[in-house]
Amino acid sequence: MTDRLVLGTVQLGMPYGISNKTGKPDFNSACDMIKTAFDQDIACFDTAQAYGDSEEVLGRVFAKLKVGAQVKVYSKLHPRLDLHDEDAVRQSVEDSLRKLNMDQLEGLLLHGEDGIRFWDEGLGNVLRGLVIRGKVKLIGVSFYTPEKALDALDVDGIDMIQVPANIFDRRFEDAGVFRKAQERGKEVFIRSVFLQGLLLMEPEAIPEKVWLARRAVAEFAKLASVWRLDRKELALRYVLSKWRYARVVVGAETAQQVAENVKIAIQDLPQECMHQIDKAFKRVEQKIINPAEWA
């Protein structure tokens, strides 16, 4: 299953995640992370124009490691970009390619689902033009709500979607998003496997603003103990085993974490374990599964 892993690189551009302890890695650490991933056959990387200087760091690392021609990068338009401004959209893609030292993005996504409303107002034509010119291979959207993802899967020209899914959050499956994407031949990328690190925190260390999550995280830790797995193993193997059609975006703060993720991804979860997880976390409160509500 390791061929389905995509390295999330927001950490290369800024400190990220509720449980982040190391902050943004320096350039040498970034090189170690990318090299470890590449040596383990992970050649796909997820970034965004809004992830600090993540694109630029990736470009420098690819150049140093001489792997630019062998990797695939998926980036996202900046959420503050004026999507009505066709020249600005084109220029932002050119800027991303320059920073990445690449001729083509494997995928270009709208960072927010609300941007889809501009599709028929010229945005769709601009993005298709980028594909025709060879600047981008696939066009996609990053979603937060299943309803909008379902609608977008009917749009001609949208090739891929990125959605959150994890042990606590199965909204997109329940709504039929994964099934419809497979039927339409659209690629699916799953993010937020560890719920920005919340799933891996000690319950008592969870900040007051997410205090509602403490009981659910404690229950998750208990279940992991029953199956003699640490929570990281259980969370990642669950997503890989449950949604086999999808690629899975997993971030890391160190090269060691990248190697650990690859090792974890080799094995499936037993079906009985999957059933227990599904039953235990059938309904988790929106305030827990949606980081936008943590503030």
C-alpha positions in Angstrom: 0.0 0.0 0.0 3.0 2.3 0.2 2.5 3.2 -3.5 -0.6 5.1 -2.4 1.2 7.3 0.0 1.6 11.0 -0.8 4.0 13.1 1.4 2.2 16.2 2.7 4.6 19.1 2.9 2.8 21.9 4.7 5.3 21.3 7.5 8.2 22.4 5.1 6.7 25.8 4.8 5.3 26.5 8.3 4.7 25.0 11.7 1.5 22.9 11.3 -0.8 20.8 13.4 -2.2 20.9 16.9 0.4 18.5 18.2 3.5 19.9 16.3 6.5 19.9 18.6 9.4 20.5 16.3 8.2 23.4 14.2 9.3 24.0 10.7 12.3 21.8 9.7 15.5 23.4 8.4 16.7 22.8 4.9 18.9 19.9 5.7 16.1 18.2 7.6 13.8 18.9 4.6 16.3 17.2 2.3 16.5 14.2 4.6 12.7 13.9 4.6 12.3 14.1 0.9 15.2 11.7 0.3 13.8 9.2 2.8 10.4 9.4 1.0 11.9 9.1 -2.5 14.1 6.1 -1.4 11.0 4.4 -0.1 9.2 4.8 -3.5 7.1 7.8 -2.5 7.4 10.1 -5.5 4.2 12.2 -5.0 4.1 15.4 -2.9 1.3 17.6 -1.8 1.8 21.3 -1.3 0.0 24.6 -1.8 0.7 28.3 -2.5 -0.6 29.1 0.9 1.8 26.8 2.8 4.4 29.4 3.5 7.5 28.7 1.4 6.8 25.0 1.0 6.9 25.1 -2.8 10.2 27.0 -2.8 11.7 24.5 -0.3 10.6 21.6 -2.4 12.1 23.1 -5.5 15.5 23.6 -3.8 15.4 20.1 -2.4 14.5 18.5 -5.7 17.3 20.4 -7.3 19.8 19.3 -4.7 18.7 15.6 -4.9 18.4 15.8 -8.7 15.0 14.1 -8.6 12.9 16.8 -10.2 12.1 14.8 -13.3 11.0 11.8 -11.3 8.6 13.3 -8.8 4.9 14.4 -9.1 3.7 17.5 -7.3 0.1 18.5 -6.4 -0.4 22.1 -5.4 -3.3 24.4 -4.6 -4.2 27.9 -5.7 -3.9 30.4 -2.9 -7.3 30.8 -1.2 -7.0 34.6 -1.4 -6.4 34.5 -5.2 -9.0 36.4 -7.2 -10.4 33.5 -9.3 -12.1 36.0 -11.6 -8.7 37.3 -12.6 -7.6 34.9 -15.4 -4.2 36.5 -15.7 -3.6 36.2 -11.9 -4.5 32.5 -12.0 -2.2 31.8 -14.8 0.6 33.8 -13.2 0.2 32.1 -9.9 0.7 28.7 -11.6 3.8 30.0 -13.4 5.1 31.2 -10.1 4.5 27.8 -8.5 6.3 26.0 -11.3 9.2 28.4 -11.0 9.5 27.8 -7.3 9.3 24.1 -7.8 11.8 24.1 -10.7 9.3 22.1 -12.7 7.6 22.3 -16.1 4.3 20.7 -15.1 2.2 20.2 -12.0 0.8 16.7 -11.7 -2.3 18.3 -10.1 -3.6 21.8 -9.5 -6.4 22.2 -7.0 -8.7 24.9 -5.7 -7.8 25.3 -2.1 -11.3 25.9 -1.0 -14.6 24.3 -2.2 -16.3 27.7 -2.5 -14.1 28.5 -5.5 -16.1 26.0 -7.6 -18.8 28.7 -8.0 -16.5 30.5 -10.4 -16.1 27.4 -12.7 -18.7 28.5 -15.2 -17.6 32.2 -15.0 -14.4 31.6 -16.8 -12.3 29.7 -14.2 -13.0 26.3 -15.8 -11.8 27.6 -19.2 -8.6 29.0 -17.6 -7.8 25.8 -15.8 -8.5 23.7 -18.9 -6.2 26.0 -20.9 -3.4 25.2 -18.4 -4.0 21.5 -19.1 -3.9 22.0 -22.8 -0.7 24.0 -22.6 0.9 21.2 -20.5 1.3 23.3 -17.4 -1.0 21.1 -15.4 -2.0 17.4 -15.8 -5.0 17.1 -13.5 -7.5 19.7 -12.1 -9.0 19.2 -8.7 -10.7 20.7 -5.7 -10.0 20.4 -1.9 -13.3 19.8 -0.1 -14.7 20.2 3.4 -18.3 19.2 2.9 -19.6 16.0 1.2 -22.5 17.7 -0.5 -20.2 20.0 -2.6 -17.9 17.2 -3.4 -20.8 15.1 -4.8 -21.9 18.0 -7.0 -18.3 18.6 -8.2 -17.9 15.0 -9.3 -20.4 15.7 -12.1 -18.4 18.6 -13.4 -16.5 17.9 -16.7 -12.9 19.0 -16.2 -12.5 18.2 -12.5 -10.3 15.1 -12.5 -9.6 14.7 -8.8 -10.8 15.6 -5.3 -9.1 15.9 -1.9 -11.2 15.2 1.2 -10.6 14.7 4.9 -11.2 11.2 6.3 -10.0 9.4 9.3 -11.1 7.1 12.2 -13.4 9.8 13.5 -14.5 11.3 10.2 -16.4 9.1 7.8 -18.8 11.7 6.4 -17.6 11.5 2.8 -18.0 7.7 2.8 -21.5 7.9 4.4 -22.5 10.4 1.7 -21.3 8.2 -1.1 -18.5 10.4 -2.3 -15.9 7.6 -2.6 -18.3 5.4 -4.5 -19.3 8.1 -6.9 -15.7 9.2 -7.5 -14.8 5.6 -8.4 -17.8 5.3 -10.7 -16.9 8.6 -12.5 -13.2 7.6 -12.8 -12.0 10.6 -10.6 -9.0 10.4 -8.4 -9.4 10.7 -4.7 -6.8 12.0 -2.2 -7.5 11.7 1.5 -6.0 14.2 3.9 -6.2 14.7 7.7 -5.5 11.0 8.5 -4.4 12.0 12.0 -6.8 14.9 12.3 -3.9 17.4 12.4 -2.3 15.3 15.1 -5.3 15.3 17.5 -5.7 11.5 17.3 -2.1 11.0 18.5 -2.2 13.4 21.5 -2.6 12.3 25.1 -6.2 13.1 26.1 -5.1 15.3 29.1 -2.8 17.3 26.7 -5.6 18.2 24.3 -6.1 22.0 24.5 -9.2 23.4 26.1 -10.6 24.6 22.8 -11.0 21.0 21.7 -11.9 19.6 25.1 -14.8 17.7 23.6 -12.3 15.4 21.9 -10.7 14.1 25.1 -13.2 11.3 25.7 -13.1 10.1 22.0 -9.3 10.2 21.9 -9.1 8.2 25.2 -11.5 5.6 23.7 -9.3 5.4 20.6 -6.2 4.9 22.7 -7.9 2.1 24.6 -8.9 0.4 21.3 -5.4 0.7 20.0 -4.1 -0.9 23.2 -6.5 -3.8 22.8 -5.1 -4.5 19.3 -1.5 -3.9 20.5 -0.9 -1.1 18.1 0.1 2.4 18.7 -2.4 5.0 17.6 -0.4 6.1 14.6 -0.4 2.6 13.2 -4.1 2.1 13.8 -5.1 5.5 12.3 -3.0 5.1 9.1 -3.7 1.4 8.5 -7.4 2.1 9.0 -7.5 4.7 6.3 -5.4 2.7 3.8 -7.4 -0.5 4.5 -10.8 1.1 4.4 -10.6 3.4 1.3 -8.4 1.3 -1.1 -9.4 3.4 -4.1 -7.8 6.6 -2.6 -4.3 8.0 -2.3 -3.4 9.1 1.2 -1.7 12.3 2.1 0.5 12.0 5.2 2.6 14.7 6.6 5.7 14.3 8.7 8.0 16.5 10.8 11.2 14.4 10.5 12.8 11.8 8.2 12.3 9.2 10.9 8.5 9.8 10.8 8.5 9.4 7.0 10.2 6.0 7.4 7.8 5.0 10.2 4.8 5.8 8.0 6.1 3.7 5.2 6.7 0.8 7.5 3.2 1.1 9.0 1.6 1.2 5.5 2.9 -2.2 4.5 0.2 -4.1 6.5 -3.6 -4.2 6.4 -5.8 -4.0 9.5 -7.8 -7.2 10.4 -11.4 -6.9 9.5 -12.6 -7.4 13.1 -10.5 -4.4 14.1 -12.1 -2.4 11.3 -15.6 -3.4 12.5 -14.8 -2.4 16.0 -13.6 1.0 14.9 -16.6 1.6 12.7 -18.9 0.8 15.6 -17.0 2.7 18.3 -16.8 6.0 16.3 -20.0 5.8 14.1 -20.9 9.4 15.0 -18.4 11.9 16.2 -19.4 15.5 16.9 -18.7 18.1 14.1 -16.8 20.3 16.6 -14.3 17.5 17.0 -13.8 16.4 13.3 -13.7 19.9 11.8 -10.6 21.9 12.7 -12.3 25.1 11.4 -14.4 24.9 14.6 -11.5 24.6 17.0 -10.8 28.3 17.3 
